[in-house]
Amino acid sequence: MTPQQTIKQINDLTEAFVGLSLSNEQNFLATYGNTNGPFEITVSNAAGMSVALKNVAYRDIYVELEKARCFNIKMLDGALITLRYRFQEGAITEHSLSYFPSPDLEHFQNDPEVYLEDEIYADVIARNIVPFPVRFDFSNDARKFVDIHHPYSHLTLGQYKNCRIPVCSPLGPLVFGGFILRNFYNTAFRKYSEKIPSSVLFFPKTITVNECKIPHVVCGM
């Protein structure tokens, strides 16, 4: 995938979520650099993302991200979706794709009858739900790579420092958006699946032979 195709996918994903009334707040993406050299696709308030790496309570992280409007898409239940990509001469070098659910779902769970008719809420009203962040990271920096222990592309769940589940390749925006919708808003996904854009474009594989021998995430062909 090229930088231009990545931009188009972010725009397509945002338009789909807005058009299906799955999102009520969005921020336009920002780009820096030149597609023939260093190039970054991010949100204008991306500096606020640094809070996500701090050793503070998740509620504080979420509040800071929301306050700084550091997101591409805000779902109706308050979840924040942020997508950042970096390229060098047209080739992907890094990405951070994040899903930060709202830590406050009590207003849904305490009065579920109000939301039962709206598919976007159907998967968030159960009282036993524990909101936790999801992040897909990629870096082609060989100095950071450690086979199995620090894959080039990996999935982190719940901010656990050493949770790095290998992923077969970097993820495009539509693949990431589909993953979030399918797994956290499945009722809405099943209803709107024909209207949600999917991708036939994928980044090159980066997973190693050893990483394929342990549980890992596969996407694309």
N, C-alpha and C positions, 0 to 999 in steps of 0.2 A: 504494500500500500504506500502511496505517495503522501506528502503533506497535504496536497490539494484534496485527495480522496478522503483523508482523515478529517479535514475541515468539513467536507460535505456530509460525512457520516454524523458528525456532531450536530450539525444543523438539522439533518433529517431526523435524528433521534429526538432532539428538542421539539421540533415541529410536531412529531407524532405524539409525544407525551402531552403537549399543550392541546393539540387537536382532539385528543381522546379524553380531555379533562382529567388527566392523571397528575398534572402539575399546575400550580397556580402562581409560581414565581420562577423567573429565569434571569440569567445574566448572559449578555452577549460574550462570545469568546474574544480573546485578544491574541494577537500574533506579534512576534518579535523576530527580527532578523530577516534573512533572505533564504528562499527555498534552495538556492544554489550553494549555501553555506550553512552556518548554524541557524536553526529556525526553531522557534518554540510556539506551541499552541497551548493557551492557558486561559484563565479568567483574569480580569483586570485586578482583582484583589488577591491574587495568588500568594502574596507575601504572608497573608494570614494563615496559610496552611502549616506554617512552622509549629503552630500550637499543637497540631496533631501528633507531633513527635515528642512532646514534653511528657514528663512523668507526673501528670495531674489527673484528677478524676475525669471520667468520660463526660459527665454532665458539663463540666467546665470547658472541655474541648468543644463540645457541640455548641454551647452558648457563644463561645468566641467566634467560631466559624460562621454561625448564623448572624451574629452582630456585624461581622466584617463583610457579610454577603459573599463569602468565599465559596461559591458553588455555581455550577452551570444550571442545575435543575433542582428545584425544591418540590418534593412530592406533597400531595394534599395532606398526608399524615405527618408532615414536617421533616421527612428524611431528606438529606442533602446528598446530591450526586455531583462529584467534581472529576473532571477529566483534564489531564495535562500530558502533553507529548513534546518530546524534543527530537529533532532530526539533524543530521549532518550530511550535507550534499544529497539530500533526498532520501537517505537511509535512516531508519529509526535508531536512536541511541538510548532513549529513556522514556518511560511513562510511569504515571501514578494515577490510578483510577480508583476512586474512593466512594463508598456508600456509608453515610453516617446517619443511622435512623434516629429519630427523636427519642430521647431518654424519657419523655413524658407521654406515655400512652394512656394514662389513667382516665382522661376525659373520654377516650373511646371505650375503654373497658368498663367504666362505671355506668355508662348509658348506651349499651350496645344497640338497643332497638332503633335509635336514631340513625344508625349507620348501616343496618343490615341490608337495606335496599340499594346501597351504593357499593359496587364491586370493589372499589379501591380500598374500602375499609374492611372487607370480609376477612382478610387474613391478619388483621392487627387487633382484633377485639378480644381475643382469648386472654384470659388473665395469666396464663402460664408462660406467655411470651416474654423473653428477655432480650431487649434490643442490644445489638452489638455491631461494631463497625466491620466492614469488609474492604480489603484493599488489594488490588492487583498491581504489583510493581515489576518494572523491567529496567535493566541497565546492561548495556553491552560492555561495560568496563571490566576487563579481564582481571584487574587488581581486586575487585570486589567478589568475583566469582570463586566459589568453593564447591566442587562437585557434591551434590546431594544437600549439603549444609547451607549453601547460599546460591541457589540456581540463578541463572540469568533472568528468568521470568518466574515469578512465584506469587502465591496467594497467601495473604496474612489475615487471620480471623481474630477478632477481639483484641487487637492491639498487643497480642503476645509477642514479645521481643524476638523469640527464636522460632516462631511459627512461620515457616516458609515452605508451603506446599508447592512442589514443582508444577509449572504450567508449560505446556508444549511450546508456546511461542508468545510473543507480545499479543495483546488483545486490541482489536479495533473497537471503536465506540459502539457500533451496533451489536457486536458480540457481547460486550460488557453490559450494555443496556438490556439485552435480551436475558442475560444471566440473572440480573437483579429482578427484572419483572417476573420471570418464570419462577424464581425461587422464593421471593418475598411478597409478591402480589399475584399469586397464581390464579386466583379467581378472575382478576382483571385480564391476565395474560390469555387465559383460555377464551374469554369472551371476545377480546380484540386481536387475537393472534393474526388474523388475516389482514389487519390494518397496521400492524407493527412491522416496519421495514426490517429485513434481514440482510445479511451480507454474503456475497460470494467472493469477497476479497479478504485475504488473510496475510499476515506478516510471515516471514520465513521461520521455520522451526529452530528452536534454540535448545531444546531439552537434550540431555545426554543419555547414553545407553544405560548408565547406572541409575539415573533418575527415573527411567522408564520401568525399572524393576521394583520401585516402591509406589505407593498410592500417589497419583498425580492427576492433573486436570488436562483433558484433551479437548481441543476445539479445532474446527476446520477439517480438512482432509489430510 
